[in-house]
């Protein structure tokens, strides 16, 4: 399972490279959203400058069949990117 988590995290890291510019006065974070009628968690990368609106992009998904490993996935994503992750389970 660790290998699948690492592959997913590496794929997400490659996708956020052009979006993660580390600009001044800009806040970055991930939002992992689990909806009740789908078989996956959607992963969004969000950022906003102070006094500007939030911009959100879907950068990946994680299968719900591996839901017992979602906490491990969130921790791996935080460690690999250095960006906070918010987990929303609906």
Backbone torsions as a table, in degrees:
resi	resn	phi	psi	omega
1	UNK	NA	-34.3	179.6
2	UNK	-59.7	-35.9	-179.9
3	UNK	-65.2	-40.8	178.7
4	UNK	-66.0	-40.0	177.1
5	UNK	-63.2	-45.4	179.7
6	UNK	-62.0	-41.0	178.5
7	UNK	-63.2	-43.3	179.6
8	UNK	-65.3	-43.4	179.4
9	UNK	-63.4	-43.2	179.3
10	UNK	-64.2	-38.3	177.8
11	UNK	-63.6	-42.4	178.7
12	UNK	-66.1	-41.2	178.5
13	UNK	-58.6	-41.5	179.1
14	UNK	-65.6	-35.7	-178.2
15	UNK	-73.4	-29.5	-177.4
16	UNK	-90.2	-8.5	-179.0
17	UNK	-50.9	-48.1	179.8
18	UNK	-72.4	-18.9	-178.1
19	UNK	-89.5	-28.8	-173.5
20	UNK	-91.5	85.5	-174.0
21	UNK	-92.5	-9.6	-179.9
22	UNK	56.0	47.9	179.1
23	UNK	-78.4	157.5	177.6
24	UNK	-67.5	148.2	177.3
25	UNK	57.0	31.0	178.7
26	UNK	-122.4	132.8	179.1
27	UNK	-105.4	134.2	-178.8
28	UNK	-120.8	144.1	172.2
29	UNK	-164.0	164.0	174.9
30	UNK	-104.5	149.7	173.5
31	UNK	-128.9	121.8	177.7
32	UNK	-106.8	117.5	-173.2
33	UNK	-117.8	124.3	174.7
34	UNK	-106.1	118.4	179.7
35	UNK	-100.4	150.8	-172.9
36	UNK	-71.4	-21.1	-172.8
37	UNK	-106.4	7.1	177.6
38	UNK	-119.7	165.9	-178.2
39	UNK	-102.0	27.4	-179.8
40	UNK	-152.2	159.4	170.4
41	UNK	-95.8	131.2	176.9
42	UNK	-92.5	137.1	-177.1
43	UNK	-113.4	121.8	-179.1
44	UNK	-115.2	139.5	172.3
45	UNK	-104.1	123.9	-175.5
46	UNK	-125.3	146.5	175.4
47	UNK	-149.7	153.3	174.0
48	UNK	-156.0	141.2	172.5
49	UNK	-81.9	152.1	177.8
50	UNK	-60.4	134.1	-178.1
51	UNK	69.2	20.3	174.8
52	UNK	-128.5	165.3	-179.5
53	UNK	-76.6	159.2	179.8
54	UNK	-79.7	138.6	175.8
55	UNK	-111.3	132.8	-175.9
56	UNK	-129.4	134.5	177.4
57	UNK	-131.8	133.7	174.2
58	UNK	-76.6	125.6	-176.7
59	UNK	-115.2	-1.6	178.5
60	UNK	170.6	-175.5	176.9
61	UNK	-148.5	161.0	-179.3
62	UNK	-135.4	131.5	-173.5
63	UNK	-67.3	138.2	177.7
64	UNK	-73.2	-16.3	177.6
65	UNK	-67.3	-17.2	175.4
66	UNK	-104.4	28.6	-172.6
67	UNK	-63.7	-23.3	178.4
68	UNK	-70.4	-13.9	178.8
69	UNK	-104.0	10.6	-174.4
70	UNK	-64.7	-36.9	178.7
71	UNK	-65.2	-40.2	177.3
72	UNK	-64.8	-39.3	177.9
73	UNK	-63.5	-45.1	179.7
74	UNK	-61.2	-43.9	178.9
75	UNK	-64.2	-40.3	178.6
76	UNK	-65.0	-39.7	179.1
77	UNK	-65.3	-41.5	177.5
78	UNK	-64.1	-44.4	-179.4
79	UNK	-65.2	-41.8	-174.9
80	UNK	-72.3	-33.1	-174.7
81	UNK	-105.9	-22.9	-176.7
82	UNK	75.9	16.4	-178.8
83	UNK	-114.6	140.0	-178.6
84	UNK	-68.3	152.0	-178.2
85	UNK	-126.1	130.3	176.7
86	UNK	-108.8	126.4	-178.6
87	UNK	-103.8	119.6	178.8
88	UNK	-117.7	114.4	178.3
89	UNK	-108.6	121.6	-178.1
90	UNK	-111.4	NA	NA
